[in-house]
Amino acid sequence: MSGKTRSQTDLEDFRSQDEVSDSLDGLDRLVELGCDKEYLLVSLTLLNTPFFSDDWEDQFGMTRKQLEGFIRRLRTYSRDIQTHQKGWQTFVDLYPDSKTRIFLEMPNLLDRYAEYLSLLQKQSGPKRHKMRNTGVCLLVQYVKNKTGRYYDREVSALISAVEDNPRYDTSRHSNWRRTNCGSLLKTSTSKAQRQSKRRK
């Protein structure tokens, strides 16, 4: 064992194939326009790395049917706990420093957890490729930030070569970008902004 991660090995394999990287249409053009070649190669390699499997059990530790049942049970537990806790409120009001007060947060936490899993379920699963799609959009945004344009022909040629998908042409990429990247990048940006505010 060399101790290298799969992504590191893939990246080195990709770099070592000079004839492949040299033949990727658009790579030299984007570098000439101000994009960093190393960043482009890393981004392209990551697109071809399975961060998450398409299998439900790999993602959630259970099948889709089991996950749906688990979410329903979380919501049921939340309602049951709220019913059980109705008699506690007077006690908690009289003794606000009581350690039992923390349990009053359980229904809210369970509801939030159920909602979180429900959102993940809608965005995940076989053939969704959420991480791959986000990676493509980040690459698109990087090129746009560096050059002022999307350069769909060059970017689509890179993605087509790395994913070995000749059908992924300029038209398909351009349409996909307009349909998907706005919402994906908005979500990623919002999360980053929230994390930044928490750190401050």
N, C-alpha and C positions, 0 to 999 in steps of 0.2 A: 504493500500500500504506500503510495506516494504522499498521502495526506492532502491531495488536491481535491477541491470540490468539483462536482460535475461541470458547473458553469465555467470554472477556471480551465478545465481540460478542454471543453468545447471551444473556448475562446482561443486557446493556444493552437488547437487543430485548425480553426478558421484562419488564424493569422499565418500559420505555416503554409497554407495553400495559396501561395502568391499568385498562381495562375488564376485561381478562383476570384480573389479579391480584385485583381487587376482587370478581370473581364466583367466585373459587375458594372453595368451601365449606370452612369450617374455619380459614381463614387468620387472620381477625380474632379468632376464638375462641381460637386458640392464642396469639396475641399478648396477648390479654387475660389469659391464664393465666400469662404470664411468659416466653413464648418470644420471642426476638429476631426481628423481621420480616426484617431483612437476612440473618441466618443462614438462615432458612427459605427465602428466595428464592434464595440462593446454592446451598443444598443441592438444591433442586428443579431449578435450572438444570443442575447437574452431573449429575443423574440422566438428563438428556436429552442429555448430551454423550458421544459415543462415545470414551471413553478408549482402549479397545482394540477393534479390529475383531474380528468373529466369524471372520474368515478365518485358517486355520492359518498360511499363508505370511506374513501380516502380523504374526502374533504370534511365530513362531519362525523365519521365514526359510526354511521348507521345508514340504512337505506333511505330513500326519499319518503317512503310510506312511514317508516319509523320516525323520521324527523318531524313529519306533519303531526303524528300522534304525540310526540314529545312536546311540541309547541302547544297543542291543545291542552295537554296535562298541566303545563306551566300556568296557563291562563286559568284553568280550573283550580289549581292550588292557590293562586292569587285570590280568587273569589272566596274560597273556603277559609283562608287565613283572615281575610277582611271580616267575614262573618264571625269567626272565632274571637277576633280582637275587639268586637264591639263593647264587650264588658270591661275591657282594659282601660278605655279612654278616661273614665272618671279617676281611676287609680293613677294613671300617668299624669293627669292634670293636678292631682293633689301632691304627687311626688315626682316633679319634673326631672330630678336627678337620678331617678331609678334606672338601673342598667337594662331593665326590660324595654325601655323606650326604643332602643335600636331595632327591636323586632317589628315595630310599627312600620319600618321602611321595607319590610320583606315583600308585601304585595306589590309595591311600586317597582322594586327591583326585578321581581319575577315578570311583571308586565313588560318592563323595558327589555329584559332579556328575550322574552318571547317575540317582541316586535323586531328586535335586532336579528334574531334567527330567521324570522319571516322575510325580512328584507334580503338577507344573504341567500335564502332559498330562491327567491325570485331572480337574483342576479347570477346564481351559480348553477352547477349541474352540467351534464354532458352537452357539448357543442356550444356552450356559451362563451368560453375562452375569454373571460373577463380580464385576466392579467395580460394576455397577449394583446387584446384590443387596447388596453390602457397603454401598453408599451408602444404600440404603433402610434397612438395619438401623442404620446410624449416625444417620440421621434419627429413627428409632423410639426409639433410646436417648437421643437429645438431648431429645426431647419427654418421655420418661419421667423423665429426670433433672431437668428443669425443672418439671414439673407433678406428678410422683408417680404419674401414670397413663399408659397407652399412648394413649388417645384414638384408637382405631382408626377411628372414623367420620370424624373430621377429617383424620387423616393419609391415609387411603385416598382421601378426596375430593381432596386436594391432588395425590397421585400420579396419580390417574385423570385429572385435568384436564391436568397437565403432559405426561403420556404419551399423551393423547388416547385413553384406553382406558376406555370407559364400563362395561365388564364387571368392572373392578377395583373391587369394592365392599367394604363393611365386612367382610362374612363372608369373602370371599376373602383380603383383607389380613390379617385376624386369624388365619386358618388358616396362611397363608404365614409370618407372623411367628413363630408358635409352632414351626413346623417348621424354619425356617431361621436365624433370628436368633441363637439361642443359640450354635450352633457357629461361625457367622461372626464374631460379636462376641468369642467366646472366643479364636479364632485371632488376631484383630486385636489384642486386649488382650495376649495372650501375647507377640506380636512386639514391641509397644511396650514392654512391661516388660523384655524382653531387651535392646532397644536402649538403654533408660534405664540398665540396670545396666552395660552396656559403657561408656557415657559417664561414669559415676561412677568 
